[in-house]
Amino acid sequence: MTRCFGLILAGGQARRMGGVAKPLIEVGGAPILEHVVRRLAPQCLRLALNANGDPARYAAFHLPIVPDEVEGFAGPLAGVLAGLDHVAANFPDVPLMLSVPADTPFVPLDLAARLASARAAAKAEIAVAKSADRVHHAVALWPVALREPLRHALVKEDLRKVSGFIERYANTLVDWSDAPYDPFFNVNRPEDVEQAERIVASLPPQRS
Protein backbone atom coordinates (compact mmCIF):
# COMPACT_ATOMS: atom_id res chain seq x y z
CA MET A 1 0.00 0.00 0.00
CA THR A 2 1.25 3.46 -0.92
CA ARG A 3 1.39 5.88 2.01
CA CYS A 4 -1.30 8.18 0.69
CA PHE A 5 -4.84 9.30 1.48
CA GLY A 6 -7.54 8.69 -1.14
CA LEU A 7 -10.03 11.39 -2.12
CA ILE A 8 -13.00 10.59 -4.34
CA LEU A 9 -14.21 13.71 -6.15
CA ALA A 10 -18.01 13.95 -6.34
CA GLY A 11 -18.46 17.70 -6.02
CA GLY A 12 -19.79 18.42 -9.52
CA GLN A 13 -23.30 19.38 -10.51
CA ALA A 14 -23.89 16.49 -13.00
CA ARG A 15 -25.61 18.72 -15.56
CA ARG A 16 -25.25 16.17 -18.36
CA MET A 17 -26.97 13.55 -16.20
CA GLY A 18 -29.94 15.78 -15.44
CA GLY A 19 -28.62 16.71 -12.01
CA VAL A 20 -28.61 13.09 -10.80
CA ALA A 21 -25.75 12.24 -8.44
CA LYS A 22 -23.55 10.24 -10.80
CA PRO A 23 -21.80 8.21 -8.09
CA LEU A 24 -25.16 6.67 -7.14
CA ILE A 25 -26.04 5.49 -10.64
CA GLU A 26 -25.95 1.69 -10.71
CA VAL A 27 -23.62 -0.17 -13.04
CA GLY A 28 -23.36 -3.93 -12.86
CA GLY A 29 -25.79 -4.05 -9.97
CA ALA A 30 -23.88 -1.61 -7.74
CA PRO A 31 -23.52 2.17 -7.51
CA ILE A 32 -20.56 3.58 -9.43
CA LEU A 33 -19.17 4.86 -6.14
CA GLU A 34 -19.08 1.32 -4.76
CA HIS A 35 -16.88 0.24 -7.69
CA VAL A 36 -14.53 3.16 -7.06
CA VAL A 37 -14.29 2.45 -3.32
CA ARG A 38 -13.58 -1.25 -3.88
CA ARG A 39 -10.72 -0.46 -6.22
CA LEU A 40 -9.27 2.46 -4.31
CA ALA A 41 -9.53 1.32 -0.67
CA PRO A 42 -6.77 -1.33 -0.84
CA GLN A 43 -4.39 1.27 -2.30
CA CYS A 44 -4.80 4.03 0.31
CA LEU A 45 -4.54 4.41 4.07
CA ARG A 46 -8.01 5.98 4.29
CA LEU A 47 -10.66 7.36 1.93
CA ALA A 48 -12.94 10.40 1.97
CA LEU A 49 -15.59 11.69 -0.39
CA ASN A 50 -15.63 15.26 -1.67
CA ALA A 51 -19.33 16.04 -2.12
CA ASN A 52 -21.59 19.06 -1.87
CA GLY A 53 -25.27 19.18 -1.01
CA ASP A 54 -27.03 16.66 1.23
CA PRO A 55 -24.40 14.28 2.66
CA ALA A 56 -27.10 11.79 3.66
CA ARG A 57 -27.18 10.57 0.06
CA TYR A 58 -23.86 8.86 0.68
CA ALA A 59 -24.46 7.61 4.23
CA ALA A 60 -24.44 3.95 3.14
CA PHE A 61 -20.78 4.19 2.15
CA HIS A 62 -19.58 5.22 5.63
CA LEU A 63 -17.03 7.65 4.24
CA PRO A 64 -16.13 11.05 5.69
CA ILE A 65 -17.81 13.72 3.56
CA VAL A 66 -15.56 16.66 2.73
CA PRO A 67 -17.47 19.55 1.08
CA ASP A 68 -15.91 22.38 -0.89
CA GLU A 69 -14.92 25.38 1.18
CA VAL A 70 -14.54 27.62 -1.86
CA GLU A 71 -18.02 28.83 -2.80
CA GLY A 72 -19.71 28.71 -6.18
CA PHE A 73 -18.87 25.21 -7.46
CA ALA A 74 -15.30 26.11 -8.30
CA GLY A 75 -14.62 22.75 -9.91
CA PRO A 76 -12.31 19.84 -9.11
CA LEU A 77 -9.56 22.06 -7.72
CA ALA A 78 -11.89 23.12 -4.90
CA GLY A 79 -12.46 19.46 -4.13
CA VAL A 80 -8.73 18.76 -4.14
CA LEU A 81 -8.18 21.66 -1.73
CA ALA A 82 -10.91 20.40 0.60
CA GLY A 83 -9.27 16.99 0.58
CA LEU A 84 -5.80 18.36 1.26
CA ASP A 85 -7.16 20.38 4.18
CA HIS A 86 -8.87 17.26 5.55
CA VAL A 87 -5.67 15.24 5.36
CA ALA A 88 -3.58 17.99 6.95
CA ALA A 89 -6.04 18.39 9.83
CA ASN A 90 -6.67 14.72 10.55
CA PHE A 91 -3.66 12.78 9.26
CA PRO A 92 -0.68 15.14 9.61
CA ASP A 93 1.81 12.32 9.08
CA VAL A 94 0.40 11.42 5.63
CA PRO A 95 2.32 13.35 2.96
CA LEU A 96 0.37 12.52 -0.20
CA MET A 97 -3.23 12.47 -1.45
CA LEU A 98 -4.58 10.56 -4.44
CA SER A 99 -7.59 12.13 -6.17
CA VAL A 100 -9.99 10.18 -8.38
CA PRO A 101 -13.32 11.30 -9.87
CA ALA A 102 -16.35 9.49 -8.47
CA ASP A 103 -17.67 8.64 -11.95
CA THR A 104 -14.71 6.43 -12.96
CA PRO A 105 -15.70 2.88 -11.92
CA PHE A 106 -12.68 1.10 -13.43
CA VAL A 107 -9.67 2.92 -11.93
CA PRO A 108 -6.55 0.73 -12.03
CA LEU A 109 -5.69 -1.41 -9.04
CA ASP A 110 -2.07 -0.24 -9.33
CA LEU A 111 -2.96 3.46 -9.60
CA ALA A 112 -1.41 4.70 -6.35
CA ALA A 113 1.70 2.53 -6.65
CA ARG A 114 2.53 3.54 -10.20
CA LEU A 115 1.88 7.24 -9.60
CA ALA A 116 4.02 7.22 -6.44
CA SER A 117 6.85 5.35 -8.15
CA ALA A 118 6.87 7.69 -11.15
CA ARG A 119 6.71 10.77 -8.91
CA ALA A 120 9.73 9.61 -6.95
CA ALA A 121 11.70 8.60 -10.03
CA ALA A 122 11.08 11.94 -11.76
CA LYS A 123 11.56 13.94 -8.55
CA ALA A 124 8.24 15.57 -9.39
CA GLU A 125 5.73 17.30 -7.13
CA ILE A 126 2.62 15.88 -8.82
CA ALA A 127 2.04 12.65 -10.76
CA VAL A 128 -0.87 12.52 -13.19
CA ALA A 129 -2.58 9.62 -14.98
CA LYS A 130 -2.83 9.36 -18.75
CA SER A 131 -4.47 6.96 -21.19
CA ALA A 132 -5.25 6.93 -24.91
CA ASP A 133 -3.29 10.18 -25.43
CA ARG A 134 -5.53 11.92 -22.91
CA VAL A 135 -4.26 13.38 -19.65
CA HIS A 136 -6.62 12.88 -16.69
CA HIS A 137 -5.66 15.84 -14.51
CA ALA A 138 -8.17 14.99 -11.78
CA VAL A 139 -6.53 11.57 -11.36
CA ALA A 140 -3.37 12.65 -9.62
CA LEU A 141 -1.09 12.18 -6.64
CA TRP A 142 -0.68 15.46 -4.76
CA PRO A 143 1.63 16.52 -1.93
CA VAL A 144 -0.40 17.81 1.00
CA ALA A 145 2.19 20.60 1.29
CA LEU A 146 0.70 22.29 -1.79
CA ARG A 147 -2.57 23.16 -0.08
CA GLU A 148 -1.74 26.79 0.71
CA PRO A 149 -0.48 27.58 -2.82
CA LEU A 150 -3.64 25.92 -4.14
CA ARG A 151 -5.83 27.97 -1.80
CA HIS A 152 -4.15 31.15 -3.04
CA ALA A 153 -4.63 30.13 -6.69
CA LEU A 154 -8.32 29.40 -6.14
CA VAL A 155 -9.29 32.28 -3.87
CA LYS A 156 -6.95 35.08 -4.91
CA GLU A 157 -6.37 34.25 -8.57
CA ASP A 158 -9.71 32.61 -9.40
CA LEU A 159 -7.88 29.73 -11.07
CA ARG A 160 -10.25 26.96 -12.09
CA LYS A 161 -8.34 24.69 -14.50
CA VAL A 162 -6.72 21.70 -12.83
CA SER A 163 -4.09 21.57 -15.56
CA GLY A 164 -3.31 25.25 -14.99
CA PHE A 165 -2.32 24.59 -11.40
CA ILE A 166 -0.44 21.37 -12.13
CA GLU A 167 1.64 23.09 -14.80
CA ARG A 168 3.09 25.41 -12.15
CA TYR A 169 4.96 22.50 -10.57
CA ALA A 170 7.28 19.74 -11.67
CA ASN A 171 4.95 16.96 -12.77
CA THR A 172 5.13 13.61 -14.46
CA LEU A 173 2.61 11.63 -16.54
CA VAL A 174 1.99 7.92 -16.10
CA ASP A 175 0.47 6.14 -19.10
CA TRP A 176 -2.03 3.27 -18.88
CA SER A 177 -3.16 1.14 -21.81
CA ASP A 178 -6.74 1.58 -22.99
CA ALA A 179 -7.05 -2.05 -24.10
CA PRO A 180 -9.35 -3.86 -23.65
CA TYR A 181 -10.99 -0.77 -22.10
CA ASP A 182 -9.90 2.63 -20.82
CA PRO A 183 -9.42 2.31 -17.03
CA PHE A 184 -10.32 5.99 -16.71
CA PHE A 185 -13.59 5.71 -18.61
CA ASN A 186 -16.07 7.97 -16.86
CA VAL A 187 -19.84 7.88 -16.82
CA ASN A 188 -20.60 11.40 -17.95
CA ARG A 189 -23.71 10.99 -20.10
CA PRO A 190 -26.71 8.63 -20.07
CA GLU A 191 -25.29 6.62 -22.99
CA ASP A 192 -22.10 6.00 -21.01
CA VAL A 193 -24.05 3.83 -18.57
CA GLU A 194 -24.62 1.20 -21.28
CA GLN A 195 -20.94 1.13 -22.15
CA ALA A 196 -20.02 0.81 -18.50
CA GLU A 197 -22.41 -2.13 -18.18
CA ARG A 198 -20.63 -3.87 -21.04
CA ILE A 199 -17.25 -3.32 -19.41
CA VAL A 200 -18.48 -4.67 -16.07
CA ALA A 201 -19.86 -7.76 -17.80
CA SER A 202 -16.40 -8.45 -19.26
CA LEU A 203 -14.60 -8.28 -15.90
CA PRO A 204 -13.98 -11.09 -13.40
CA PRO A 205 -16.13 -10.79 -10.27
CA GLN A 206 -14.80 -8.36 -7.65
CA ARG A 207 -14.09 -9.62 -4.17
CA SER A 208 -16.14 -8.10 -1.39
C-alpha positions as CSV (number, residue, x, y, z in Angstrom):
1,M,0.0,0.0,0.0
2,T,1.3,3.5,-0.9
3,R,1.4,5.9,2.0
4,C,-1.3,8.2,0.7
5,F,-4.8,9.3,1.5
6,G,-7.5,8.7,-1.1
7,L,-10.0,11.4,-2.1
8,I,-13.0,10.6,-4.3
9,L,-14.2,13.7,-6.1
10,A,-18.0,14.0,-6.3
11,G,-18.5,17.7,-6.0
12,G,-19.8,18.4,-9.5
13,Q,-23.3,19.4,-10.5
14,A,-23.9,16.5,-13.0
15,R,-25.6,18.7,-15.6
16,R,-25.3,16.2,-18.4
17,M,-27.0,13.6,-16.2
18,G,-29.9,15.8,-15.4
19,G,-28.6,16.7,-12.0
20,V,-28.6,13.1,-10.8
21,A,-25.7,12.2,-8.4
22,K,-23.5,10.2,-10.8
23,P,-21.8,8.2,-8.1
24,L,-25.2,6.7,-7.1
25,I,-26.0,5.5,-10.6
26,E,-26.0,1.7,-10.7
27,V,-23.6,-0.2,-13.0
28,G,-23.4,-3.9,-12.9
29,G,-25.8,-4.0,-10.0
30,A,-23.9,-1.6,-7.7
31,P,-23.5,2.2,-7.5
32,I,-20.6,3.6,-9.4
33,L,-19.2,4.9,-6.1
34,E,-19.1,1.3,-4.8
35,H,-16.9,0.2,-7.7
36,V,-14.5,3.2,-7.1
37,V,-14.3,2.5,-3.3
38,R,-13.6,-1.3,-3.9
39,R,-10.7,-0.5,-6.2
40,L,-9.3,2.5,-4.3
41,A,-9.5,1.3,-0.7
42,P,-6.8,-1.3,-0.8
43,Q,-4.4,1.3,-2.3
44,C,-4.8,4.0,0.3
45,L,-4.5,4.4,4.1
46,R,-8.0,6.0,4.3
47,L,-10.7,7.4,1.9
48,A,-12.9,10.4,2.0
49,L,-15.6,11.7,-0.4
50,N,-15.6,15.3,-1.7
51,A,-19.3,16.0,-2.1
52,N,-21.6,19.1,-1.9
53,G,-25.3,19.2,-1.0
54,D,-27.0,16.7,1.2
55,P,-24.4,14.3,2.7
56,A,-27.1,11.8,3.7
57,R,-27.2,10.6,0.1
58,Y,-23.9,8.9,0.7
59,A,-24.5,7.6,4.2
60,A,-24.4,4.0,3.1
61,F,-20.8,4.2,2.2
62,H,-19.6,5.2,5.6
63,L,-17.0,7.7,4.2
64,P,-16.1,11.0,5.7
65,I,-17.8,13.7,3.6
66,V,-15.6,16.7,2.7
67,P,-17.5,19.5,1.1
68,D,-15.9,22.4,-0.9
69,E,-14.9,25.4,1.2
70,V,-14.5,27.6,-1.9
71,E,-18.0,28.8,-2.8
72,G,-19.7,28.7,-6.2
73,F,-18.9,25.2,-7.5
74,A,-15.3,26.1,-8.3
75,G,-14.6,22.8,-9.9
76,P,-12.3,19.8,-9.1
77,L,-9.6,22.1,-7.7
78,A,-11.9,23.1,-4.9
79,G,-12.5,19.5,-4.1
80,V,-8.7,18.8,-4.1
81,L,-8.2,21.7,-1.7
82,A,-10.9,20.4,0.6
83,G,-9.3,17.0,0.6
84,L,-5.8,18.4,1.3
85,D,-7.2,20.4,4.2
86,H,-8.9,17.3,5.5
87,V,-5.7,15.2,5.4
88,A,-3.6,18.0,7.0
89,A,-6.0,18.4,9.8
90,N,-6.7,14.7,10.5
91,F,-3.7,12.8,9.3
92,P,-0.7,15.1,9.6
93,D,1.8,12.3,9.1
94,V,0.4,11.4,5.6
95,P,2.3,13.3,3.0
96,L,0.4,12.5,-0.2
97,M,-3.2,12.5,-1.4
98,L,-4.6,10.6,-4.4
99,S,-7.6,12.1,-6.2
100,V,-10.0,10.2,-8.4
101,P,-13.3,11.3,-9.9
102,A,-16.4,9.5,-8.5
103,D,-17.7,8.6,-11.9
104,T,-14.7,6.4,-13.0
105,P,-15.7,2.9,-11.9
106,F,-12.7,1.1,-13.4
107,V,-9.7,2.9,-11.9
108,P,-6.5,0.7,-12.0
109,L,-5.7,-1.4,-9.0
110,D,-2.1,-0.2,-9.3
111,L,-3.0,3.5,-9.6
112,A,-1.4,4.7,-6.4
113,A,1.7,2.5,-6.6
114,R,2.5,3.5,-10.2
115,L,1.9,7.2,-9.6
116,A,4.0,7.2,-6.4
117,S,6.8,5.3,-8.2
118,A,6.9,7.7,-11.2
119,R,6.7,10.8,-8.9
120,A,9.7,9.6,-6.9
121,A,11.7,8.6,-10.0
122,A,11.1,11.9,-11.8
123,K,11.6,13.9,-8.5
124,A,8.2,15.6,-9.4
125,E,5.7,17.3,-7.1
126,I,2.6,15.9,-8.8
127,A,2.0,12.7,-10.8
128,V,-0.9,12.5,-13.2
129,A,-2.6,9.6,-15.0
130,K,-2.8,9.4,-18.7
131,S,-4.5,7.0,-21.2
132,A,-5.2,6.9,-24.9
133,D,-3.3,10.2,-25.4
134,R,-5.5,11.9,-22.9
135,V,-4.3,13.4,-19.6
136,H,-6.6,12.9,-16.7
137,H,-5.7,15.8,-14.5
138,A,-8.2,15.0,-11.8
139,V,-6.5,11.6,-11.4
140,A,-3.4,12.7,-9.6
141,L,-1.1,12.2,-6.6
142,W,-0.7,15.5,-4.8
143,P,1.6,16.5,-1.9
144,V,-0.4,17.8,1.0
145,A,2.2,20.6,1.3
146,L,0.7,22.3,-1.8
147,R,-2.6,23.2,-0.1
148,E,-1.7,26.8,0.7
149,P,-0.5,27.6,-2.8
150,L,-3.6,25.9,-4.1
151,R,-5.8,28.0,-1.8
152,H,-4.1,31.2,-3.0
153,A,-4.6,30.1,-6.7
154,L,-8.3,29.4,-6.1
155,V,-9.3,32.3,-3.9
156,K,-6.9,35.1,-4.9
157,E,-6.4,34.2,-8.6
158,D,-9.7,32.6,-9.4
159,L,-7.9,29.7,-11.1
160,R,-10.3,27.0,-12.1
161,K,-8.3,24.7,-14.5
162,V,-6.7,21.7,-12.8
163,S,-4.1,21.6,-15.6
164,G,-3.3,25.2,-15.0
165,F,-2.3,24.6,-11.4
166,I,-0.4,21.4,-12.1
167,E,1.6,23.1,-14.8
168,R,3.1,25.4,-12.2
169,Y,5.0,22.5,-10.6
170,A,7.3,19.7,-11.7
171,N,4.9,17.0,-12.8
172,T,5.1,13.6,-14.5
173,L,2.6,11.6,-16.5
174,V,2.0,7.9,-16.1
175,D,0.5,6.1,-19.1
176,W,-2.0,3.3,-18.9
177,S,-3.2,1.1,-21.8
178,D,-6.7,1.6,-23.0
179,A,-7.1,-2.0,-24.1
180,P,-9.4,-3.9,-23.6
181,Y,-11.0,-0.8,-22.1
182,D,-9.9,2.6,-20.8
183,P,-9.4,2.3,-17.0
184,F,-10.3,6.0,-16.7
185,F,-13.6,5.7,-18.6
186,N,-16.1,8.0,-16.9
187,V,-19.8,7.9,-16.8
188,N,-20.6,11.4,-17.9
189,R,-23.7,11.0,-20.1
190,P,-26.7,8.6,-20.1
191,E,-25.3,6.6,-23.0
192,D,-22.1,6.0,-21.0
193,V,-24.0,3.8,-18.6
194,E,-24.6,1.2,-21.3
195,Q,-20.9,1.1,-22.2
196,A,-20.0,0.8,-18.5
197,E,-22.4,-2.1,-18.2
198,R,-20.6,-3.9,-21.0
199,I,-17.3,-3.3,-19.4
200,V,-18.5,-4.7,-16.1
201,A,-19.9,-7.8,-17.8
202,S,-16.4,-8.4,-19.3
203,L,-14.6,-8.3,-15.9
204,P,-14.0,-11.1,-13.4
205,P,-16.1,-10.8,-10.3
206,Q,-14.8,-8.4,-7.6
207,R,-14.1,-9.6,-4.2
208,S,-16.1,-8.1,-1.4
